[in-house]
Amino acid sequence: MTNTARDAAQLKVLFLENREAFEKRLLSEAVNVRDKINEILTIGNIDLVNNAHRLVGYIIDGKDQELEAFARQEGIAWATHSIDLTFKLEWIQAIRRTLWIFIEQFSETIEPQSSANFFRLEQQINNHVDSFLNAFFLSYSTYKDQLITSHRKLVENLSVPLIPINASICVLPLIGTVDSFRSSIIEEKVLTEIGAARIQTLIMDFSGIADIESDVAAQLTKIIDGTHMMGCRTVITGLRADVVQKMLRLGLTFDNKTKTLGTLQQALKEYFTEQ
């Protein structure tokens, strides 16, 4: 066994024999986190104290692969539950400080001729702590981006709810505000679904739209033109008087192939009768 390995083994014994003292010192170093330990355990099933012992074990043993895998696991857990990163950073730095407090005690027991090995051990431990932090934040950032993308797609799908009525008819009920971003989502999803599902009739219900911006109104008329180009007839229902007036002032009209009806119920009754 090399001197460095022997020192690491002795250091591990020191931590195992002083587990409770380590926890007490760690909690005194992590001033802000200690009051959040139970809350974090409840929110994300993350046991900070036991995880600290696990991390210290990987660091002292020099288990690089296990440490990196643990860091990735922790990053995903913290990202999933949106736990404040400042708590994680404070906790790891508190672990680092507590480690060195115990290592200082350990240094008094080693012989002078092994001091060079001790400082190599010091460098290894600091590198392992830094490696854990780097892997954690990379994992957190990557998974958080994936969550944001996933949530954004969900919001986009909810904002453009294409509802199939049968194999050839879909209803698109538009509710709330339609801005330029949402109109671009509508264009992409509507044209994609028409091609993929071979939709022959698209009923666009505007009864949930109280107002519409000028450029958005123009974009919607282009979307309707696009549906016709793909062989899909478009039926517009529920247009409010103020929306119609705004379109007329802007000189916007629907293609003559576009049919308009007063209510969604009228459209469903008419086109179901055709089937």
C-alpha contacts under 8 A as a table, 3 or more apart, distances in Angstrom:
res1	aa1	res2	aa2	distance
1	M	5	A	6.12
1	M	6	R	6.22
2	T	5	A	5.14
2	T	6	R	6.08
3	N	6	R	4.98
3	N	7	D	6.11
3	N	114	S	6.82
3	N	117	N	6.26
4	T	7	D	5.09
4	T	8	A	6.21
4	T	117	N	5.11
4	T	118	F	6.62
4	T	120	R	7.29
4	T	121	L	6.28
5	A	8	A	5.03
5	A	9	A	6.17
6	R	9	A	5.06
6	R	10	Q	6.21
7	D	10	Q	5.08
7	D	11	L	6.05
7	D	117	N	7.82
7	D	118	F	6.96
7	D	121	L	7.75
8	A	11	L	4.95
8	A	12	K	6.16
8	A	60	I	6.03
8	A	61	D	6.97
8	A	121	L	7.26
9	A	12	K	5.13
9	A	13	V	6.43
9	A	60	I	7.95
9	A	61	D	7.79
10	Q	13	V	5.15
10	Q	14	L	6.31
11	L	14	L	4.95
11	L	15	F	6.44
11	L	60	I	7.47
11	L	103	I	7.36
11	L	106	F	6.77
12	K	15	F	5.19
12	K	16	L	6.19
12	K	57	G	7.34
12	K	60	I	6.51
12	K	61	D	7.86
13	V	16	L	5.05
13	V	17	E	6.06
14	L	17	E	5.31
14	L	18	N	6.19
14	L	106	F	7.53
15	F	18	N	5.07
15	F	19	R	5.75
15	F	22	F	7.23
15	F	102	F	7.82
16	L	19	R	5.40
18	N	21	A	5.25
18	N	22	F	6.09
19	R	22	F	5.10
19	R	23	E	6.35
20	E	23	E	5.14
20	E	24	K	6.22
21	A	24	K	5.10
21	A	25	R	6.15
22	F	25	R	5.24
22	F	26	L	5.98
22	F	98	T	7.07
22	F	102	F	7.94
23	E	26	L	5.00
23	E	27	L	6.15
23	E	49	V	7.13
24	K	27	L	5.33
24	K	28	S	6.38
25	R	28	S	5.09
25	R	29	E	6.32
25	R	98	T	6.49
26	L	29	E	5.11
26	L	30	A	6.25
26	L	94	A	6.11
26	L	95	I	6.24
26	L	98	T	5.75
27	L	30	A	5.15
27	L	31	V	6.83
27	L	33	V	7.98
27	L	34	R	5.73
28	S	31	V	6.08
28	S	34	R	7.98
29	E	94	A	5.36
29	E	97	R	7.67
29	E	98	T	7.40
30	A	33	V	5.40
30	A	34	R	5.94
30	A	90	E	6.40
30	A	91	W	5.90
30	A	94	A	5.48
31	V	34	R	5.91
31	V	35	D	7.73
32	N	35	D	6.34
32	N	36	K	7.35
32	N	87	F	7.33
32	N	90	E	7.89
33	V	36	K	5.10
33	V	37	I	6.34
33	V	87	F	5.71
33	V	90	E	7.22
33	V	91	W	6.63
34	R	37	I	5.44
35	D	38	N	7.44
36	K	39	E	5.13
36	K	40	I	6.02
37	I	40	I	5.28
37	I	41	L	6.19
37	I	47	D	7.54
37	I	48	L	6.57
38	N	41	L	4.96
38	N	42	T	6.14
39	E	42	T	5.08
39	E	43	I	6.09
40	I	43	I	5.09
40	I	44	G	5.84
40	I	45	N	6.93
40	I	46	I	6.13
40	I	47	D	7.66
40	I	83	I	7.59
41	L	44	G	5.62
41	L	45	N	4.41
41	L	46	I	4.64
41	L	47	D	5.49
41	L	48	L	7.57
42	T	45	N	5.57
42	T	46	I	7.69
43	I	46	I	7.83
43	I	81	H	6.93
44	G	77	A	6.84
44	G	78	W	7.44
44	G	81	H	5.94
46	I	51	N	7.94
46	I	77	A	7.79
47	D	50	N	5.69
47	D	51	N	5.96
48	L	51	N	5.05
48	L	52	A	6.03
49	V	52	A	5.07
49	V	53	H	6.66
50	N	53	H	5.21
50	N	54	R	6.30
51	N	54	R	4.89
51	N	55	L	6.05
52	A	55	L	5.08
52	A	56	V	6.16
52	A	95	I	6.99
53	H	56	V	5.14
53	H	57	G	6.17
54	R	57	G	5.13
54	R	58	Y	6.43
55	L	58	Y	5.20
55	L	59	I	6.18
55	L	67	L	6.97
56	V	59	I	5.00
56	V	60	I	6.10
56	V	99	L	7.90
57	G	60	I	5.36
57	G	61	D	6.01
58	Y	61	D	5.21
58	Y	62	G	5.80
58	Y	63	K	5.08
58	Y	64	D	7.33
58	Y	66	E	6.88
58	Y	67	L	5.74
59	I	62	G	5.11
59	I	63	K	6.61
59	I	64	D	7.85
59	I	67	L	7.29
59	I	125	I	6.04
59	I	128	H	5.76
59	I	129	V	7.06
60	I	63	K	7.95
60	I	125	I	6.74
62	G	124	Q	7.88
62	G	128	H	7.51
63	K	66	E	5.55
63	K	67	L	6.04
64	D	67	L	5.09
64	D	68	E	6.13
64	D	128	H	7.54
65	Q	68	E	5.20
65	Q	69	A	6.13
66	E	69	A	5.12
66	E	70	F	6.02
67	L	70	F	5.09
67	L	71	A	6.13
67	L	132	F	6.48
68	E	71	A	5.00
68	E	72	R	6.24
68	E	131	S	7.43
68	E	132	F	6.17
68	E	135	A	6.11
68	E	136	F	7.94
69	A	72	R	5.14
69	A	73	Q	6.19
70	F	73	Q	5.02
70	F	74	E	6.14
71	A	74	E	5.09
71	A	75	G	6.08
71	A	132	F	5.58
71	A	133	L	7.32
71	A	135	A	5.61
71	A	136	F	4.55
71	A	139	S	7.58
72	R	75	G	5.02
72	R	76	I	6.30
72	R	135	A	6.10
72	R	136	F	5.38
72	R	138	L	7.89
72	R	139	S	5.11
72	R	140	Y	7.50
73	Q	76	I	5.35
73	Q	77	A	6.31
73	Q	136	F	7.93
73	Q	139	S	7.86
74	E	77	A	5.05
74	E	78	W	6.15
74	E	136	F	6.50
74	E	140	Y	7.93
75	G	78	W	5.33
75	G	79	A	6.10
75	G	135	A	7.93
75	G	136	F	4.76
75	G	137	F	6.33
75	G	138	L	7.62
75	G	139	S	4.98
75	G	140	Y	4.13
75	G	141	S	7.91
75	G	143	Y	7.79
76	I	79	A	5.12
76	I	80	T	5.92
76	I	139	S	6.25
76	I	140	Y	5.51
76	I	143	Y	6.02
76	I	144	K	7.86
77	A	80	T	5.17
77	A	81	H	6.38
78	W	81	H	5.43
78	W	82	S	5.81
78	W	83	I	5.39
78	W	84	D	8.00
78	W	85	L	7.82
78	W	140	Y	6.92
79	A	82	S	4.96
79	A	83	I	6.82
79	A	140	Y	5.41
79	A	141	S	7.68
79	A	143	Y	6.58
79	A	144	K	5.47
80	T	143	Y	7.89
80	T	144	K	7.33
80	T	147	L	7.80
83	I	87	F	7.98
84	D	87	F	5.86
84	D	88	K	7.35
85	L	88	K	5.12
85	L	89	L	6.28
86	T	89	L	5.13
86	T	90	E	6.08
87	F	90	E	5.19
87	F	91	W	6.00
88	K	91	W	5.03
88	K	92	I	6.21
89	L	92	I	5.35
89	L	93	Q	6.20
90	E	93	Q	5.19
90	E	94	A	6.02
91	W	94	A	5.02
91	W	95	I	6.23
92	I	95	I	4.95
92	I	96	R	6.21
92	I	129	V	7.94
92	I	133	L	7.84
93	Q	96	R	4.92
93	Q	97	R	6.21
94	A	97	R	5.11
94	A	98	T	6.05
95	I	98	T	5.09
95	I	99	L	5.97
96	R	99	L	5.06
96	R	100	W	6.43
96	R	126	N	7.90
96	R	129	V	7.15
97	R	100	W	5.23
97	R	101	I	6.28
98	T	101	I	5.02
98	T	102	F	6.38
99	L	102	F	5.34
99	L	103	I	6.08
100	W	103	I	4.67
100	W	104	E	5.88
101	I	104	E	5.20
101	I	105	Q	6.65
102	F	105	Q	5.09
102	F	106	F	6.20
103	I	106	F	4.69
103	I	107	S	5.98
104	E	107	S	5.08
104	E	108	E	6.85
105	Q	108	E	5.64
105	Q	109	T	7.43
106	F	109	T	5.52
106	F	110	I	7.04
107	S	110	I	5.49
107	S	118	F	7.64
110	I	114	S	6.73
110	I	115	S	7.35
111	E	114	S	5.60
111	E	115	S	6.98
112	P	115	S	5.38
113	Q	116	A	7.26
114	S	117	N	5.28
114	S	118	F	6.30
115	S	118	F	4.80
115	S	119	F	6.35
116	A	119	F	5.30
116	A	120	R	6.42
117	N	120	R	5.00
117	N	121	L	6.18
118	F	121	L	4.89
118	F	122	E	6.20
119	F	122	E	4.73
119	F	123	Q	6.29
120	R	123	Q	5.13
120	R	124	Q	6.27
121	L	124	Q	5.04
121	L	125	I	6.18
122	E	125	I	5.27
122	E	126	N	6.31
123	Q	126	N	5.27
123	Q	127	N	6.09
124	Q	127	N	5.10
124	Q	128	H	6.17
125	I	128	H	5.09
125	I	129	V	6.31
126	N	129	V	5.16
126	N	130	D	6.21
127	N	130	D	5.09
127	N	131	S	6.00
128	H	131	S	4.91
128	H	132	F	6.15
129	V	132	F	5.15
129	V	133	L	6.38
130	D	133	L	5.09
130	D	134	N	6.15
131	S	134	N	5.12
131	S	135	A	6.09
132	F	135	A	5.25
132	F	136	F	5.95
133	L	136	F	5.05
133	L	137	F	6.13
134	N	137	F	5.41
134	N	138	L	6.09
135	A	138	L	5.16
135	A	139	S	6.02
136	F	139	S	5.19
136	F	140	Y	6.00
137	F	140	Y	4.89
137	F	141	S	5.92
138	L	141	S	5.22
138	L	142	T	6.05
139	S	142	T	5.20
139	S	143	Y	6.02
140	Y	143	Y	5.39
140	Y	144	K	5.86
141	S	144	K	5.09
141	S	145	D	6.13
142	T	145	D	5.27
142	T	146	Q	6.41
143	Y	146	Q	4.95
143	Y	147	L	6.18
144	K	147	L	5.00
144	K	148	I	6.14
145	D	148	I	5.07
145	D	149	T	6.13
146	Q	149	T	5.11
146	Q	150	S	6.05
147	L	150	S	4.99
147	L	151	H	5.99
148	I	151	H	5.09
148	I	152	R	5.96
149	T	152	R	5.05
149	T	153	K	6.20
150	S	153	K	5.20
150	S	154	L	6.27
151	H	154	L	4.95
151	H	155	V	6.16
152	R	155	V	5.02
152	R	156	E	6.07
153	K	156	E	4.94
153	K	157	N	6.11
154	L	157	N	5.11
154	L	158	L	6.16
155	V	158	L	5.02
155	V	159	S	5.98
156	E	159	S	5.02
156	E	160	V	6.25
156	E	182	R	7.87
156	E	185	I	6.93
157	N	160	V	5.22
157	N	161	P	5.99
158	L	161	P	5.38
159	S	174	L	7.87
159	S	182	R	7.47
160	V	172	L	7.04
160	V	173	P	7.86
160	V	174	L	7.27
160	V	185	I	7.41
160	V	186	I	5.98
160	V	189	K	7.50
161	P	172	L	6.02
161	P	173	P	6.82
162	L	170	C	6.31
162	L	171	V	5.80
162	L	172	L	4.87
162	L	173	P	7.55
162	L	190	V	7.75
163	I	170	C	5.35
163	I	171	V	5.08
163	I	172	L	6.34
164	P	167	A	7.14
164	P	168	S	7.86
164	P	169	I	6.10
164	P	170	C	4.28
164	P	171	V	6.39
165	I	168	S	7.68
165	I	169	I	5.44
165	I	170	C	5.41
165	I	171	V	7.00
166	N	169	I	5.45
166	N	170	C	7.21
167	A	197	A	7.89
167	A	199	I	7.33
168	S	197	A	7.80
168	S	198	R	6.70
168	S	199	I	4.65
168	S	200	Q	5.11
168	S	201	T	6.34
169	I	199	I	5.90
169	I	200	Q	6.13
169	I	201	T	4.81
169	I	202	L	5.98
169	I	203	I	7.64
170	C	199	I	6.94
170	C	201	T	6.51
170	C	202	L	5.12
170	C	203	I	6.25
171	V	202	L	5.87
171	V	203	I	4.67
171	V	204	M	6.01
171	V	205	D	7.35
172	L	202	L	7.22
172	L	203	I	6.05
172	L	204	M	4.79
172	L	205	D	6.12
173	P	204	M	5.99
173	P	205	D	4.71
173	P	206	F	6.64
173	P	207	S	7.89
173	P	208	G	7.43
174	L	204	M	7.26
174	L	205	D	6.00
174	L	206	F	5.56
174	L	207	S	7.42
174	L	208	G	5.87
174	L	209	I	6.47
175	I	206	F	7.32
175	I	207	S	7.53
175	I	208	G	4.26
175	I	209	I	5.44
176	G	208	G	6.10
176	G	209	I	5.49
176	G	210	A	7.28
177	T	209	I	6.59
177	T	210	A	7.81
177	T	211	D	7.30
177	T	212	I	7.23
178	V	181	F	7.95
178	V	182	R	5.72
178	V	183	S	6.23
178	V	209	I	7.81
178	V	212	I	6.59
178	V	213	E	7.81
178	V	216	V	7.11
179	D	182	R	5.35
179	D	183	S	6.09
179	D	212	I	7.86
179	D	213	E	7.14
179	D	216	V	6.27
180	S	183	S	5.07
180	S	184	S	6.25
180	S	215	D	7.46
180	S	216	V	5.75
181	F	184	S	5.30
181	F	185	I	6.53
182	R	185	I	4.99
182	R	186	I	6.18
183	S	186	I	4.90
183	S	187	E	6.15
183	S	216	V	6.57
183	S	219	Q	6.96
183	S	220	L	6.98
184	S	187	E	5.06
184	S	188	E	6.27
185	I	188	E	5.22
185	I	189	K	6.04
186	I	189	K	5.32
186	I	190	V	5.75
187	E	190	V	5.41
187	E	191	L	6.08
187	E	220	L	7.91
187	E	223	I	5.75
188	E	191	L	5.59
188	E	192	T	6.00
189	K	192	T	5.10
189	K	193	E	5.95
190	V	193	E	5.26
190	V	194	I	6.09
190	V	227	T	7.97
191	L	194	I	5.16
191	L	195	G	6.35
191	L	226	G	7.35
191	L	227	T	6.55
192	T	195	G	5.34
192	T	196	A	6.12
193	E	196	A	4.96
193	E	197	A	5.56
193	E	198	R	7.49
193	E	199	I	7.36
194	I	197	A	5.54
194	I	198	R	5.22
194	I	199	I	4.77
194	I	200	Q	7.58
194	I	227	T	7.54
194	I	230	M	7.53
194	I	232	C	7.34
195	G	198	R	5.29
195	G	199	I	7.18
195	G	230	M	7.40
199	I	202	L	7.03
199	I	232	C	6.41
200	Q	231	G	6.83
200	Q	232	C	4.51
200	Q	233	R	6.23
201	T	232	C	5.46
201	T	233	R	4.95
201	T	234	T	5.87
201	T	235	V	7.40
202	L	232	C	6.88
202	L	233	R	6.32
202	L	234	T	4.86
202	L	235	V	6.18
203	I	234	T	5.87
203	I	235	V	4.65
203	I	236	I	5.96
203	I	237	T	7.21
203	I	264	L	7.86
203	I	267	A	7.46
204	M	234	T	7.20
204	M	235	V	6.11
204	M	236	I	4.99
204	M	237	T	6.23
205	D	208	G	7.54
205	D	236	I	5.95
205	D	237	T	4.68
205	D	238	G	5.62
205	D	239	L	7.64
205	D	263	T	7.77
205	D	264	L	6.27
206	F	209	I	5.34
206	F	236	I	7.27
206	F	237	T	5.99
206	F	238	G	4.91
206	F	239	L	5.30
206	F	240	R	7.65
207	S	210	A	7.63
207	S	237	T	7.05
207	S	238	G	4.14
207	S	239	L	5.87
207	S	240	R	6.78
207	S	263	T	7.75
208	G	238	G	7.90
209	I	212	I	7.20
209	I	240	R	7.92
210	A	240	R	7.24
210	A	243	V	7.33
211	D	242	D	7.43
211	D	243	V	6.01
212	I	216	V	6.61
212	I	217	A	6.32
212	I	243	V	6.64
213	E	216	V	5.18
213	E	217	A	6.12
214	S	217	A	5.21
214	S	218	A	6.43
214	S	246	K	7.81
214	S	247	M	7.69
214	S	250	L	7.34
215	D	218	A	5.12
215	D	219	Q	6.20
216	V	219	Q	4.91
216	V	220	L	6.17
217	A	220	L	5.17
217	A	221	T	6.43
217	A	247	M	7.08
217	A	252	L	7.85
218	A	221	T	5.29
218	A	222	K	6.47
218	A	252	L	6.89
219	Q	222	K	5.08
219	Q	223	I	6.30
220	L	223	I	4.93
220	L	224	I	6.31
221	T	224	I	5.09
221	T	225	D	6.30
221	T	252	L	7.76
221	T	253	T	7.51
221	T	254	F	6.18
222	K	225	D	4.93
222	K	226	G	6.16
223	I	226	G	4.92
223	I	227	T	6.36
224	I	227	T	5.13
224	I	228	H	6.53
224	I	234	T	6.66
224	I	254	F	7.81
224	I	255	D	7.94
224	I	258	T	7.89
225	D	228	H	5.21
225	D	229	M	6.41
225	D	255	D	6.92
226	G	229	M	5.03
226	G	230	M	6.52
227	T	230	M	5.15
227	T	231	G	6.58
227	T	232	C	5.26
227	T	233	R	6.87
227	T	234	T	7.11
228	H	231	G	5.07
228	H	232	C	5.09
228	H	233	R	5.77
228	H	234	T	7.30
228	H	257	K	7.94
229	M	232	C	7.37
233	R	257	K	7.25
233	R	258	T	6.77
234	T	257	K	7.81
234	T	258	T	5.41
234	T	259	K	6.62
235	V	258	T	5.88
235	V	259	K	4.80
235	V	260	T	5.62
235	V	261	L	7.33
235	V	267	A	7.54
236	I	239	L	7.45
236	I	258	T	7.26
236	I	259	K	6.17
236	I	260	T	4.59
236	I	261	L	6.24
237	T	260	T	5.70
237	T	261	L	4.85
237	T	262	G	5.40
237	T	263	T	5.13
237	T	264	L	5.53
237	T	267	A	7.37
238	G	261	L	7.03
238	G	262	G	5.24
238	G	263	T	4.93
238	G	264	L	6.64
239	L	243	V	6.65
239	L	244	V	6.69
239	L	262	G	7.13
240	R	243	V	5.36
240	R	244	V	6.31
241	A	244	V	5.12
241	A	245	Q	6.14
242	D	245	Q	5.03
242	D	246	K	6.21
243	V	246	K	5.18
243	V	247	M	6.31
244	V	247	M	5.11
244	V	248	L	6.18
245	Q	248	L	5.09
245	Q	249	R	6.20
246	K	249	R	5.13
246	K	250	L	6.29
247	M	250	L	5.06
247	M	251	G	6.17
247	M	252	L	5.05
247	M	253	T	7.01
248	L	251	G	4.93
248	L	252	L	5.72
248	L	253	T	7.10
249	R	252	L	7.62
254	F	257	K	7.99
254	F	258	T	6.20
255	D	258	T	5.41
256	N	259	K	7.53
261	L	264	L	7.47
261	L	266	Q	6.76
261	L	267	A	6.56
262	G	266	Q	7.06
263	T	266	Q	5.38
263	T	267	A	6.75
264	L	267	A	5.15
264	L	268	L	6.24
265	Q	268	L	5.17
265	Q	269	K	6.09
266	Q	269	K	5.19
266	Q	270	E	6.14
267	A	270	E	5.16
267	A	271	Y	6.03
268	L	271	Y	5.37
268	L	272	F	5.74
269	K	272	F	5.41
269	K	273	T	6.12
270	E	273	T	5.27
270	E	274	E	6.64
271	Y	274	E	5.06
271	Y	275	Q	6.75
272	F	275	Q	5.32
